[in-house]
Amino acid sequence: MKHLQIILIVLILGAMSQPVCRADGMEDQILIDKLMLPMVPEKDAPPDYPDYDKDNLLEQAKLQLYAGQYRRTLVTLENVTHANPVQIALLKGETQLQLGRLEECLATLDAADVADDPGITLLRARALAARDDFRPAIAQVQNVLAHQPDSMAAHYYLGQFSEQCGDIVTAKKAFQWFTDDPQDYLQQWCGHPLTFTNAEEVTLLGRALDRGATLTGQYPSDLKLHDVILGMFVRAYDQINRDYWPAHLAAAEYFLLHDDPEQAQEELAGVLQCNRHCIPAWQLEGEIALAEFNFDGVDQCVAAIRQVDPDSPIADLLLAKNFLQQRAPKLALVPINRVLAVQPNNTAALGLLAAADALLLKDDQSAQILHRVDDLDPNNAAAYQEVAEQLAAMRQYPRAAAMYQVAVSRAPWWTAARNGLGLLYSQSGDEDNARKVLEAAHTLDPFNAATTNYLRLLDKMDKFTRKETAHFILLYDAQADPIIPEYFCDYLESIYPQVCGIFKFEPTEKTMIEVFPTHEEFAVRTTGAPWLPTVGASTGRVIAMVAPRKGEKTMGPFNWAQVLRHEFTHTVTLGETDNRIAHWFTEGLAVQQEHAPVHWEWVPMLYHAVKKHELFKLDELTWGFIRPRRPIDRQMAYAESSWICQYVEQTYGHEAVLQMLAGFKAGEDQDEIFASVLHKPTDDFFEEFEHWCQRQVSGWGYDANTTAQVTDLRKQGEMLVKGRKYPEAVQLWEQIANLRPVDIQPHEFLAGLYLTHEINQPDKAAQELDILAAVDIKNNKYTKGAARAYRKIGKLDLAMQRALVAVYIDPYDTDAHELLADIYDKIDNSEGTARERHVIEELNQWHAANEKPN
């Protein structure tokens, strides 16, 4: 979960000294234009309002302000003539603040006839804080406290602003005031909650108690406090004032700080139902979408914020985070620079700028920005957290850990920093340090959902069985998956010299292979989130995968051997480039190392893309993986990346691939690498690649004339099979296979026909089954069929190879093991036979214990 501790402070951004902007970011404005939403999107239709008292325009303005109809509020106030000037200024100033018109707001509040009012002074403090002018804002709050020492709002804002400018001592004292004698509001609440009848004060009390408990580490010693604070928010919006949406907002922030986004979104729904233009609510929605990699959702939140404030720095910073999450730091520089041009001391923007520089491998510049942040706020932890998260996403583990450690040391109460560091240690294979950090986080906040989930997973992993080989460490659940060690280790050691030899690199540490019995556990282990649309993932040293078997909580059987070769290729290429390799390049190389033909479902997709000139451009290819716009985009990105790597290998030689890897390690960007290694601009390379693709698909038989011919022949072929005219059917389906060789259907028909008694050509059946088996990694029926066909014609070595692949695809298929055992027996492989008989016995026991009765 991203840093959410400062989310509710809507406009704490500001301007002092000289701006820290980056001109190189502006060069990418053309690129960003394709992704930027309109600065002022079409406005929502106005909601239905109750009938207002037309004679009381001030009341009408209050209702409009509360509903988020800010521009209407200003229009209404223009017509108010007979009202207290303080009341008018408060409504007008609040409206201008929400619209981001800070200078207009301050001018309104500085008018001579209202300037000294305590309410005006507090509002002025909030406006100053929105400009990052924390010291003047705090002075305004202290002025209020000098005249109204019992002001709950003043004490709360004193704590909030002090915390934001790094004065934790003052912040603690301000929040502690709520529980000090003589008022001790906590005790009053616990004893007589019904005496609290002001929704605003109750909400402020809940927020103040939460921040105070967090900063002082009170939650571990008072486990009831969690429910007490939530009870305050619920009472504010459920009993005192059912329309008081700020209490929903406070509850949403609270849930997010405890990493519970589902509950937070329920509360945000309550906010947006009343006020569709609440910027803090859209900011929180954006942070949730960001954590879920819902990039389009973040864009929608940015658009909603800009509908209220077209120049909102909050929208720009959220957009920048969205680009950083997508590994597009150059695009992120554009909105960051916009904020810093106006608010050069905005530490949130500076933290994102340092993070962007880190992603761009500009470590010196990143360090300079962090020094700038330290000058402004010596206790700032958020900037280091931003840099840590970006480095962690790049698998720059030591550098990321150093940044996380700074954040933890500066904000020891902050569970988000500890969770990030714990997940980092876990992904790098350091479970011992991960547990220490996460247990410390759990002690600070026993109710944090993310921390609890991580620790539960580590508890389960502690019970995993460990098997170590020369180059790998295998961890698995022996009770849930007893078959795993029988095959994994031997296979892994067999591919180690092959993959390492191809890329001329060996990992410096043993690679950890972790097999999880459920998909949810695998996903949490890999990303910290209980979802991930794949069966395997490499985080560098660690390769995690879900158990390859049927089950309610798995993703079914799959060829784990092929997946492991793919993921180990990632481990090697990531290690060889210090995790700086372009995403499309490491994926393309990994797909190539699967040694499998083009997937059947990729064929028409690729043909259409090539013929319609809809292949991803090289600068768009990685976006196909991380931000697919269409259902086919991710598959398209895998397929095209694989083809590019194949083309480079065939055209420029394997040495070019190695030189490209070296270029990425040196920090060169894509264009520099193509120029230095392939000696041509990226655009010229892509044009050549497109011509190559045209040649690749030219013989696939998906052109209009061949398609018409195939369609007609297919109907005839199906009729011949139904009529049991097998010899004629064979000739016709062979003709179809020649016309369209990468279509699954003719090979399926031919395999079946060759196996019939009338045709009885098992050698040809085996060849067809091999073609089918090479593409299907989730079903072993073709590999078992090929093994039986080869066994029938006496090609036992080939039969053994296919039967072993059948076992790889579905290790829990007893029939596949029986087949392999029989072939081992026929070739006098006593060791293999003994292993299969042992596995079959073990499987029978496993099935008896795990299969549900009919």
Beta strands, then each sheet from edge to edge (+ up, - down):
strand 1: 465-468
strand 2: 472-476
strand 3: 511-516
strand 4: 536-538
strand 5: 542-546
sheet 1: 1+ 2- 3- 5- 4+
end
